[in-house]
Amino acid sequence: MRQLFSKPWLLPALMLLVGALFAYWGLIGRGPLNYVAAAILLFFALRFVSTTQVQSRPVAGADEHLANGGVVVFWRPGCQFCARLIRELGADGRYIPYWVNIWDEPEAAARVRQYHQGNEIVPTVVTADGYFVAKDAETYDRAKAVIRRATPVA
């Protein structure tokens, strides 16, 4: 399952497809609840489409990027907290960090588990000074500030 959903575009595309099917069933007289289900699925498809706008990179280059003053963000597709961070960074900010998809590489997942006592908690923001998880308003603001001051990915 992890390998299936490791592609960031798959979850929004699946939600969009199922939402369109529910909308179609509503059109052919299957009931108004289909429109509600379609609206919910389409809402979440649009919400997660931002995760398709980051380019994941290999974990092998993360240490070099950190040494050059950059920030590394460990993330995974379908994570609502990761999607929120990507959205809040905006079009300019999302290209600064070195994004590593923990579902693409077992080494990346192992590294996140090492940070969090065996748990794969994302988004984990890593700097040369340490790491933290963006999970609430305060840590999102901290992540945005750290990322905006960092050296962009070359």
MIVOTOR-182864 format. One record per atom (N, C-alpha, C): residue in three letters; x, y, z. Coordinates in steps of 0.2 Angstrom, whole numbers, plus 5000, padded with zeros to 4 digits. Layout:
// residues N
alaXYZ/...
END
This chain:
// residues 154
met500449945000/met500050005000/met500450065000/arg501050065004/arg501450125004/arg501750134998/gln501950084994/gln502250094987/gln501750124983/leu501150104983/leu500650124979/leu500450204980/phe500450224986/phe500350294987/phe500950334988/ser501550314986/ser502150354986/ser502150404981/lys501750404976/lys501750454971/lys501250514973/pro501450574974/pro501050624976/pro500450644972/trp500450634966/trp499850644962/trp499350594962/leu499450534965/leu498950484965/leu498350494969/leu498450514975/leu497950524980/leu497450574977/pro497650634975/pro497150684972/pro496850664966/ala497250624962/ala496950594956/ala496350544957/leu496450504962/leu496050454964/leu495350484967/met495450534971/met494950574974/met494550604969/leu494850634964/leu494550674958/leu494150624954/leu494350564953/leu494050514949/leu493450494953/val493450474959/val492950444963/val492350504964/gly492650564965/gly492150624965/gly491750634959/ala492050624953/ala491750634947/ala491250574946/leu491450514948/leu490950454948/leu490350474952/phe490450494958/phe489850514962/phe489450564959/ala489750614956/ala489350674953/ala488950644947/tyr489250594943/tyr488850564938/tyr488250524940/trp488350484945/trp487850444948/trp487250494950/gly487450554953/gly486950594955/gly486550624949/leu486850634944/leu486550654937/leu486050604935/ile486250544935/ile485750494932/ile485250474937/gly485150514942/gly484550504947/gly484650454953/arg485250444955/arg485450404961/arg485350434967/gly485150504968/gly485050534974/gly485550594975/pro485350634979/pro485750694981/pro486350684985/leu486350634989/leu486950614993/leu487550604989/asn487450584983/asn488050574978/asn488350644977/tyr487950694977/tyr488250764976/tyr488650784982/val488450764988/val488750784994/val489450744994/ala489450684993/ala490050644992/ala490550664987/ala490250684981/ala490650714976/ala491050774978/ala490650824981/ala490850884984/ala491450874989/ile491350834994/ile491850814999/ile492450784995/leu492450744991/leu493050714988/leu493350764983/leu492950804980/leu493350854976/leu493650904980/phe493350924986/phe493750974991/phe494350944993/phe494350874995/phe495050844997/phe495550834991/ala495250824985/ala495750824980/ala496050884978/leu495750944979/leu496051004978/leu496451024984/arg496351004990/arg496751014996/arg497350984995/phe497450924992/phe498050884992/phe498450894986/val498150934981/val498450944975/val499150984976/ser499151024981/ser499751054982/ser500351014983/thr500250954986/thr500850904987/thr501150884980/thr500750894975/thr501050874969/thr501550924966/gln501550984969/gln501951034967/gln502651044970/val502850994974/val503550994976/val503950934973/gln504550944972/gln505050894969/gln505350854975/ser505250794975/ser505650754980/ser506350734977/arg506750734982/arg507450724980/arg507750664984/pro508350634982/pro508550574986/pro508850594992/val508750554997/val509050565004/val509750575004/ala510150544999/ala510850544999/ala511150614999/gly510750664996/gly510950734995/gly510750775001/ala510450755006/ala510150795011/ala510750825015/asp511250785017/asp511750805022/asp512150865018/glu512250855012/glu512650905008/glu512250975008/his511550965007/his511151025007/his511151055014/leu511151015019/leu511151045026/leu511851085027/ala512351055025/ala513051085026/ala513051145022/asn512751155017/asn512751225013/asn512251275016/gly511951265021/gly511451305024/gly510751305022/gly510651245020/gly509951225018/gly509451195023/val508851185021/val508351155026/val508151085022/val508051035025/val507750975023/val507150965026/val506650945022/val505950925025/val505750855023/phe505750815028/phe505450745026/phe504750745026/trp504450715021/trp503650725020/trp503450655017/arg502750655016/arg502450595013/arg501850615010/pro501650585004/pro501050605001/pro500450585005/gly499950625005/gly499350615009/gly499350635016/cys499850665018/cys499950685025/cys499650755025/gln499150765029/gln498750835029/gln499250885032/phe499650875037/phe500150915039/phe500650945034/cys500850895030/cys501350905025/cys501050955020/ala500450935018/ala500050975013/ala499951045016/arg499851055022/arg499751125025/arg500351165025/leu500951125026/leu501551165026/leu501751185019/ile501651145014/ile501751165007/ile501251215005/arg500651215007/arg500151275005/arg500451335008/glu500651335015/glu500751395018/glu501451425016/leu501851385013/leu502551415010/leu502351455004/gly501851435000/gly501651474994/gly502151454988/ala501951484983/ala502351464977/ala503051474977/asp503251534980/asp503951544981/asp504351504986/gly504051494992/gly504351464997/gly504451384996/arg504051354993/arg504051284992/arg504651254988/tyr504951304985/tyr505551274981/tyr506251284985/ile506151314991/ile506751324995/ile507051264998/pro506651225002/pro506851165005/pro507051105000/tyr507451065003/tyr507550995000/tyr507050945003/trp506550934998/trp506050885000/trp506250814999/val506150775004/val506250705004/val505650665006/asn505350625001/asn504750585002/asn504950525005/ile504750505012/ile504950455015/ile504650385013/trp504150395008/trp503850335005/trp504250314999/asp504650354996/asp505050334990/asp505650304992/glu505950314998/glu506650285000/glu506550255007/pro506750195008/pro506750165014/pro507250195019/glu507850225016/glu508350255020/glu508050325023/ala507650355019/ala507350415022/ala506850405028/ala506450355027/ala505950335032/ala506350305039/ala506950275038/ala507350255043/ala507650315047/arg507850365043/arg508150425046/arg507650455050/val506950465048/val506450495052/val506250455058/arg506250385057/arg506150345063/arg506750355068/gln507350365066/gln507850375071/gln507750445075/tyr507550495071/tyr507350555075/tyr506850555080/his506350505078/his505750505083/his505650445086/gln506150415089/gln506050355093/gln505650295089/gly505750285083/gly505450235079/gly504850255076/asn504550315076/asn503950335073/asn504150375067/glu503750365061/glu503750405055/glu503350465056/ile503550515059/ile503150585060/ile503450635055/val502950655051/val503150705046/val502550765046/pro502750825044/pro503350845041/pro503950855046/thr504450825045/thr505050835050/thr505550885046/val505650945049/val506050995046/val506750995050/val507250985046/val507950975048/val508351035046/thr508751055051/thr509251115049/thr509851085052/ala510351125051/ala511051105054/ala511051105061/asp510551145064/asp510551155072/asp510151095075/gly509751065071/gly509251005074/gly508650995070/tyr508150975073/tyr507550955069/tyr506950965073/phe506350975070/phe505750985073/phe505150965069/val504550955071/val503950935068/val503550985067/ala503251005061/ala502751055060/ala502151025061/lys501751045067/lys501151015069/lys500651065071/asp500851125073/asp500351175075/asp500551245073/ala500151295074/ala500251355072/ala500951385073/glu501151375079/glu501851395081/glu502351365077/thr502351295077/thr502851265073/thr502851275066/tyr502251285063/tyr502251305056/tyr502551375055/asp502451415059/asp502751485058/asp503451475059/arg503751435064/arg504451425064/arg504751395058/ala504351345055/ala504651315049/ala504651365043/lys504151405043/lys504151455037/lys504751495038/ala504851525044/ala505451565045/ala506051535044/val506151475046/val506751445045/val506951425038/ile506351405034/ile506451395027/ile506551455023/arg506251515025/arg506351575021/arg507051605022/arg507351585027/arg508051605028/arg508651555025/ala508351505023/ala508851445021/ala509151455014/thr509651425013/thr509951425006/thr509451385001/pro509251404996/pro508751364991/pro509151304988/val508751254986/val509051204983/val509251224976/ala509851204974/ala510151224968/ala509951184962/
END
